[in-house]
């Protein structure tokens, strides 16, 4: 192992750790480290790399789907769909223990399949479902855990921003990743629901049913009409995924179809006005700028890191571990988990893709299966402090009586379910590969 490359690797790693805990924006830390080490150990040519990397990122056609899906999620968030679904599912499932929590998870699954944006789902569910659950004496940890975990389903269930980012970086079709992640994402959602049902059955005080006298004010007609509010969401989901699966449009164009469909739904609910469009566009530009900044500077940092031999050091170190292929796989998943604890997922996923993808290929893992497993593990980063975005999103809209400690206690069972999903997909890879293979076969 090259001693100079090892020294540079250690210095870059230490610098990254210091930068992460310094409190500066992560894209600034990554850009500054890349520029500093690049100038010292590479030369002035590294400055051109920043420009080239920025232009390559901006011109990447697949990444255009990101602002389109973010815009779609913002329009849906402001169209009143979630509020109508909340009312419909509450009166239909409120009579069973944990009914409101199950309703929140079902709405999260629908939103995950129509927006792919974690923050929008967590905030919307927090505003609608959390006060209702607390009012009916739900355990605080149960209620908050359900909302945080439900919001992360958008990481896996297509259209997912993570999958859109992962595909081009790893040289994998985004459409194939959409196929691969759909069943694991739905499986995880239904495992969440099973946990709520079992926990509510074992401890009735954790998630009590809505009193019968409160539900008596709603007629059968009200319940049926309420369920019909699911149709607009399904229409948006079919507009996006259907156009991909039936070969009408690739993912980027499908994102545009979904954005247009969200505008139609908002107009149908008479919620489409100048204020909604202006706010949606503003938030889209704001979030997209942050995402692109991290992509550009994380890509720059990785390019310098790989050029200076860091990728080769990591690859040699991992392959030198006296473990079989599954032992190395577990090691890589643990590294993903730790990186998810320490830094933003966008930056960390761009760091590990060029390092782990060739290792996985050498070990004989299917690239689509491995990519999906990495994304499943990255879901834990949204629930595990210090970079637990779902916790912070929810805390921002939660009632005052909900403490951060309540939310943290609530998410750990769902982190366990995420790991269980990973294990199931490892033992039964067809959970991931069945749909991609079927679609290729057709």
Protein Blocks (a to p, Z undefined) as FASTA:
>chain_A
ZZklmmmmmmmmmmmmmmmmnopafklmmmmmmmmmmmmmnojmlmmmmmmmmmmmmmmm
klmmmmmmmmmmmmmmmnommmmmmmmmmmmmmmpghklmmmmmmmmmmmmmmnopaklm
mmmmmmmmmmmmmmnopafklmmmmmmmmmmmmmmmccdfklmmmmmmnopafklmmmmm
mmmmmmmmmmmmmmmmmmmmmmmmlmccddfklmmmpcfklmmmmmmmmmmmmmmmmmmm
mmmmnomacfklmmmmmmmmmmmmmmmnopacfklmmmmmmmmmmmmmmmmmmmmmmmmm
mmmmmmnommmmmmmmmmmpccdfklmmmmmmmmmmmmmmmmcfklmmmmmmmmmmmmmm
mnopafklmmmmmmmmmmmmmmmcfklmklmmmmmmgcfklcfklmmmmmmmmmmmmmmm
mmmmmmmmmlmmmmmmmmmmZZ
